[in-house]
Amino acid sequence: MRFHCMPLLYVISFFLLASALFSVLLSLAPCFVKSKNHCYRGYESHHSFDVDKALHAEWMKSIPDDANLTSLSIPGTHDTMTYSLRNQVFQATGYSYTNVLLTLFDFLEAHPSETVVMRLKEEGRPLGNNTMTFEDAFNIYLHNDTLTSAGAQAHFHKHNPRKPFPALGALRSKIFLLQNFPSKGPKSPYGVIWESSDMVLEDLWIIPSMEHLYMKWEAIENALKRAATSKPNNRVLYLAHLSASTAGGADAGKTGIVIMDFPGRALVDEVLARNTALADRSAEL
């Protein structure tokens, strides 16, 4: 009697290989079998990827008009566009430019109680034979572009460097610019100059190795403590780049603008909670 074993062996081998491959994929992609609230394209983090569930499109509405911009705790975004710009402004995080401006104008028209703080940075030099400066291009969007000029005139805050930082009432439905590009006009013609004496910035983004990650944590902690304990004199704007949350409460002082990569809902809510005292003061008026 002759037994035909080879086909059976092939079936068993294929089954074992498929099982092993499935186990490997399962270990690499827990999002396939777990809750997707903290997942993004197969990556899982309990501190990220769920900010799209938050809706804070009008969180400034409860804050009084006389509150200074420098007194607010504002969640911000860095390396923007993991989420669409429209989703980000509804979640209270938010940095072709035409589409960016039109999206922001639409948001401010729909939510006139809010303001957008935008850092505008020139990355690199002009390409090819282009002789137009970054400032020239920006002014076209402000004054000459048929799609953006009307909205720009209505919504860009006209900054005066000789005056203190504006209160929230003057910034509602406006874009407050942090200017990170050179200009020929008088100092700060468009907004607060990036890294000027008008801001206190934490941006330690280069560390020697992963073993030196503590240096970044220390820089973040010091920056948030400095913002929380600063005097409410409206002289400087505090900004901190970070990638982790910090413990605290609504009465623990302001954070300034907290600029984050892949923020989670809990971190955004924590930053916004620091504005509770301002909102409570508004309710008492």
C-alpha positions in Angstrom: 0.0 0.0 0.0 1.4 3.4 -1.0 0.7 6.5 1.2 0.6 9.9 -0.4 2.2 11.9 2.5 3.7 14.8 0.6 0.5 16.8 0.0 -0.4 16.5 3.7 3.0 17.7 4.7 2.6 20.7 2.4 -0.7 21.5 4.0 0.8 21.2 7.6 3.8 23.3 6.6 1.7 26.0 5.1 -0.6 26.0 8.1 2.4 26.4 10.5 3.9 29.1 8.3 0.6 31.0 8.1 0.1 30.7 11.9 3.6 32.0 12.6 3.2 34.9 10.2 -0.2 35.8 11.7 1.4 35.8 15.2 4.1 38.1 14.1 1.7 40.5 12.5 -0.6 40.4 15.5 2.3 41.3 17.8 3.2 44.2 15.6 -0.3 45.5 15.1 -2.3 45.3 18.3 -4.7 47.8 16.9 -6.3 45.1 14.8 -7.7 43.3 17.9 -7.9 46.1 20.5 -9.9 49.3 20.8 -9.0 51.8 18.0 -9.4 54.8 20.2 -5.6 55.1 20.7 -4.5 53.7 17.3 -3.3 55.3 14.1 -2.3 53.2 11.0 -1.4 50.2 13.1 0.5 52.2 15.8 -0.8 52.2 19.4 -0.4 54.8 22.2 -2.6 55.5 25.2 -1.3 59.1 25.1 -2.0 59.9 21.4 -4.2 59.3 18.4 -7.5 60.1 20.1 -7.6 63.9 20.0 -10.0 63.8 17.0 -12.6 62.6 19.5 -12.4 66.0 21.3 -14.4 69.0 20.2 -13.2 72.3 21.6 -14.1 74.6 18.7 -15.3 77.4 21.1 -13.2 76.9 24.2 -12.3 80.6 24.3 -15.9 81.7 24.4 -16.0 81.3 28.2 -12.9 83.4 28.7 -13.5 87.2 29.3 -12.4 89.8 26.7 -10.0 91.4 29.1 -7.9 88.3 29.5 -4.4 88.8 28.1 -3.2 86.4 25.4 -0.1 85.8 27.5 -2.3 84.6 30.4 -3.9 81.7 28.4 -3.0 78.1 28.3 -3.1 77.1 24.6 -2.6 73.6 23.1 -0.6 73.9 19.9 0.5 71.6 17.1 3.9 70.9 15.6 4.6 69.1 12.3 1.0 69.7 11.5 -1.3 67.6 9.2 -1.5 64.2 10.7 -5.1 65.3 11.2 -6.7 67.6 8.6 -6.4 71.3 9.4 -10.2 71.6 9.7 -10.3 68.8 12.3 -7.4 70.4 14.2 -9.1 73.8 14.8 -12.2 71.9 16.0 -10.0 70.0 18.5 -8.3 73.3 19.7 -4.9 72.4 18.3 -3.6 74.3 15.5 0.2 75.9 12.5 -1.1 75.1 -0.7 -1.0 78.3 1.9 -4.2 79.3 0.1 -6.0 76.3 1.4 -4.6 76.8 4.9 -5.8 80.4 5.0 -9.2 79.7 3.5 -9.7 76.9 6.1 -8.8 79.2 8.9 -11.0 82.0 7.6 -13.9 79.7 7.4 -13.3 78.5 11.0 -13.1 82.0 12.3 -16.2 83.1 10.5 -18.1 80.1 12.0 -16.6 80.6 15.5 -15.9 84.3 16.0 -15.2 83.9 19.7 -11.8 82.2 18.8 -8.4 83.3 17.8 -5.6 81.4 16.0 -2.0 81.8 16.9 0.0 81.0 13.8 3.8 80.7 13.5 4.8 81.5 9.9 8.3 80.3 9.1 10.4 80.5 6.0 11.9 77.0 5.5 15.0 77.1 3.2 15.7 79.5 0.4 13.8 80.3 -2.8 14.1 77.5 -5.4 15.3 77.9 -9.0 15.3 81.4 -10.5 12.7 82.7 -8.1 13.6 86.2 -7.0 10.5 86.8 -4.8 11.2 87.0 -1.1 9.1 85.2 1.5 7.8 88.6 2.6 6.8 89.5 -1.0 4.9 86.2 -1.3 3.2 86.7 2.0 2.1 90.2 1.0 0.5 88.9 -2.1 -1.7 86.6 0.0 -2.5 89.6 2.3 -3.3 92.2 -0.4 -3.4 90.9 -3.9 -4.6 87.3 -4.1 -8.2 87.2 -5.3 -9.0 84.2 -3.0 -7.3 85.3 0.2 -6.9 89.0 0.4 -10.4 89.9 1.6 -10.2 87.3 4.3 -6.7 88.3 5.3 -7.7 91.9 5.7 -10.6 90.8 7.9 -8.9 88.2 10.0 -5.2 89.0 10.4 -4.5 91.0 13.5 -2.6 94.2 12.7 0.2 94.0 15.2 1.8 97.1 16.8 5.1 96.4 18.4 4.9 99.6 20.4 1.8 98.3 22.3 1.5 95.5 24.8 0.2 92.1 23.8 -3.5 92.4 23.0 -6.3 91.1 25.2 -8.5 88.3 23.9 -11.3 90.7 23.0 -9.1 92.4 20.4 -8.1 89.0 18.9 -11.5 87.3 18.6 -12.0 86.1 15.0 -8.3 87.0 14.3 -5.1 85.3 13.4 -2.2 86.4 15.7 1.0 85.9 13.8 4.4 84.8 15.2 6.7 86.0 12.5 9.6 83.6 11.7 10.9 85.2 8.5 12.9 88.4 7.7 11.1 91.6 6.6 12.3 94.9 5.3 9.7 97.1 7.0 9.8 98.4 10.6 10.4 95.8 13.3 7.6 93.3 13.6 5.3 94.6 10.9 3.2 91.5 10.8 3.4 89.9 14.3 5.7 89.0 17.2 9.2 88.2 16.0 10.1 84.6 16.7 12.8 84.2 19.3 12.7 87.9 20.2 12.6 89.3 23.7 8.8 89.2 23.4 8.7 85.4 23.9 10.3 82.8 26.2 10.8 79.7 24.1 11.7 76.1 25.0 12.9 74.3 21.9 15.6 71.8 22.8 15.0 69.5 19.8 18.5 68.0 19.4 19.9 65.7 22.1 23.0 63.5 21.7 21.2 60.1 22.0 18.2 58.4 23.5 20.2 58.0 26.8 20.1 61.8 27.0 16.3 62.0 26.7 16.2 63.3 30.3 17.6 66.6 29.0 14.5 67.2 27.0 12.2 66.2 30.0 14.1 68.6 32.2 13.8 71.4 29.6 10.0 70.8 29.3 9.5 70.7 33.1 11.5 73.9 33.6 9.6 75.7 30.8 6.2 74.8 32.2 7.2 75.8 35.7 8.6 79.1 34.5 5.3 79.8 32.7 3.2 78.8 35.6 5.0 80.9 38.1 5.6 84.0 36.0 4.0 87.3 36.9 0.8 88.3 35.0 2.5 91.4 33.6 1.7 90.7 29.9 5.3 91.3 28.8 6.2 87.9 27.2 4.5 85.0 25.5 5.6 81.5 26.8 6.0 78.7 24.3 7.2 75.1 24.9 7.8 72.3 22.5 7.1 69.0 24.1 6.1 65.4 23.5 4.7 64.4 26.9 2.2 65.6 29.4 2.8 66.9 32.9 0.8 66.6 36.0 -1.2 69.6 37.4 -4.6 71.1 37.9 -6.7 74.0 36.9 -5.2 76.2 39.7 -1.6 75.3 38.9 -0.9 78.3 36.7 -0.8 78.9 33.0 1.2 76.8 30.6 1.5 79.3 27.7 1.4 77.8 24.3 2.3 74.1 24.4 3.5 72.9 21.0 3.0 69.1 20.6 3.6 66.2 18.3 0.8 63.6 18.2 -1.1 65.0 21.2 -3.7 62.9 22.9 -7.1 64.0 24.1 -6.1 63.9 27.8 -3.1 66.2 27.2 -5.2 68.7 25.2 -7.9 68.6 27.9 -5.2 69.1 30.6 -3.8 72.3 28.9 -7.3 73.7 28.4 -8.2 73.0 32.1 -5.6 75.5 33.1 -8.0 78.2 31.8 -10.7 77.3 34.3 -9.9 80.2 36.6 -10.2 82.7 33.8 -13.5 81.2 32.7 -14.8 81.3 36.3 -13.9 84.9 36.5 -15.9 85.6 33.4 -19.0 83.8 34.9 -18.8 86.1 37.9 -18.8 89.3 35.9 
